[in-house]
Amino acid sequence: MTPAETTALTVAQREPAGSRAARRLRRTGSVPGVVYGGGEDPVAFAVGSRELRQALAHAGAVLDLRIDGAGGTPVVVKDLSRHPVSGETVHIDLLRVRLDRPIEATVVLELIGAESAPGVKEGGVLEQITHEITIEALPNDIPDSLAHDVSELQIGDTVTLQALRPPATVKLLDDSETVIATLTPPRLQVEDETEIEQETQLVGEGAPEGDGESEEPESERGGE
């Protein structure tokens, strides 16, 4: 995405206030937020929840923030809090950035081609260990996600971060030995066999104890 394609987000400046004022804002259909960084003071703002949803849905990594109609400032989403039940955004933190300077960001890692992997077809269990990775890139070069093809995985394979091939404009910051995914043998059959063995052992151990209890009263009656 080029700077000309950044999505504009128009907000209204507000006075910083406590949680009670924030709840009042949400009841009127607005979302409280704050923008900071860039060597400037933090600014609290409010934005309509619908406008925010639309902006985030169509935006790349960079938003063009406009406060009270002022000129746009490039920002990225630093933190976004959602309601645990409704999923609605309840607060947003924005960070001012320079488009000519790389920044750190967290992006989603997607595994593709799992259904074609030979190990999966043989009944193996594919488990994604890492779901997000830290990268460095210019703000407009930050991708929505990174994908890795696992269609060639066999049972017993382990994929680490060094196998990823990001775009040339993206630098991976996490340890190259970070495990992304594993493909292990089927576990269900092994677990069933173990449970059967344990149950058999318990039954075998319980039988003599039951016999001993039934014999003890008989020996006592015999003594009488």
N, C-alpha and C positions, 0 to 999 in steps of 0.2 A: 504494500500500500504506500502510495506517495503522499506527501503532505497535503496535496490538493484534495485527496480523497478522504481525509480525516472527517469524522462525524462530529458535528457541532452539538454541544450540550449547553443549553442556556439555563442558568440558575439565578436565584435571588439571594443576595447576602442577608445574613441574619446575625443577631447578637448571640454569642455563645451562651448556652443555658444548660440547665440540668436535665435529668431524665424526664421530669414531669412535662417540661416544655417540649421535649422530643416526642413524648406520647401524644401531646396535643397536635403536633404537626402531622403525625401519622394518621390521626383520626380525620384530618382534613384532606387526606390523600397525598401528602407530601412526605419526602424522605429527607432526614437531616444528613448533612455531610460536612466534610472539612477538606480543604486543599492546603498543602504545605510543601516545603522544599523550595529549591531554586534560589536560595538566599533571601527569600522574602518571608514576611510574617504569615502565619496560618490565617486562613479566612474561613469562617463558618458559613454554610449556605443551606438553602432548602431547594429541592427540586421535585416537581410532580412525579409521582411514581410511574405514571404511564409514559411520560416523556423519557424518564430514565430507562425504562424497559426497552423502549424503541431505540434509544441511542446505543445501549449495550448490545442489542440484537444486531445492529447494522455496523457496529464499530469494529475496527481492527484493534490493535493494541493501544493506539493513541486516540484520545478525544480532544476536541478543540473546545476548551472550557471558556464560556462567556458569562461573566458575572455582571448582572444588572445592565446588560447591553454593551459592556465594554469590549475592547478588542480581545480576540481569542488568545488563549494560552494553551500550549500543548501539555496534556497531562496523561498519566496512565493510572489505572485502578490499582491502588496499593492494597486495599482491604475492602471486602464487601460482606456485611453481616446479614444473614437471612433469618427469618422467623422459623423456629424448629418445626412448626406444624404446617403453616400455610406456604412456607418457602418464599414469602414476599421479602424484598429487601427492606431492612429496617435502619441501615446506616451504611454510608460509603465514605471511604478515605481515598483522596486523589493526590497524586504526587506530580509536581511540576517537573518537566524534563526539557532538555535541549535535544533537538532532533539530530544534532551532529555529534552527540556523545553517547557511547554505549552505556546501557544500564543492565542491571541484573533483573531477571524475571523468572517466574515459575510457570512452566507450561505442562499441559497434560500429555502423557505418553500413551499412544494407542498401539495395540498389537493387531496386525491384520493378517489374514490368510490362515487363521488357526484351523478352520474346518478342513483345509487341504493338507495339513501336516501329517506325514506318515505315522508319527507317534500317536497322534490323536485318533487317527483311523484305527489303530491297533488297540485302542482302549486306554491309552495313557491319559494322565491328568495334567493339563496345562494350567499353571498358576502364575498370574502376573504379580510379581513381588513389588515392583516400583510403578506407581501410577503417575507421579509428577517428578519432573527434573528441573534443575536450576540451570539457566542459560545466561549468556551475555550477548547483547546485540544492540544495534541502534534501535530506538523506539519504533520506527516504522518497519523494521525488519523482524520484529518479534512475531513468530507464528502463533496461531490459535492452539496448535498442537503439533507434536512430532509423531510420526508413525514408524513402526518397525515390522518388517515382514517375517513371520514365523512359519511360513508354509513349508519349510524344509526341515523342521525340527523332528528329531527322532527321540524315542524314549531314552531317558538318561541325560539329555542335553540340558545345559545351563547357559543362559544368555546374559552377558554382562554389558555394561554401558559402552564399552569400547567397540561393540558391534554396531552401534548406531552410526548412521551417516547423515548428519544434519546438513542443511544448506551451508554454503561457504560463508554466509553472512552471520551464522550462528555459532557461538562457542559454548561447548558443554563445560560446566563448572564442577559437577559432581565427580567423585572418584570413579576412574575408569573401570574399577573392579566391582562397582555396585551391581548387584544381581538384579536383572530386569524380570526374568521369567525362568521357570523350570518346567520340564516335562518329565513327570515321574510315572513309574508303572502303576497299573490299577491297584487301588488299595482295598476295595470292597471285599474281594475274595479272601485276601490275607486276613482282614479283620474278622470275617465270618469264621474262618478256620480257627483263629485264636480263641474266639468266643466259645466255639464248640468244645475245644480242648479244655478250656477253663471250666465249663459247665460239667463236662464228663468227669473231670478231676474232683469237683465238688460233690457230685453224686457218689463217686467211688469212695470218697473219704467219709461221707455221711452215713453210708450203709452200716459199717461196723458199729458206729456209735448208737444207731437206732437199735441194733440187735442186742447190744450190751445193756441198754436200758430195759428191754423187755425181759431179759434173763435175770436181772438183779432181783426183782420181786419174787420170782419163782424160787431162787436159792434161799431167800429169807423164809418163805413159806415152808420150804423143805426142812429148815433148821427147827422150825416150831414143831 
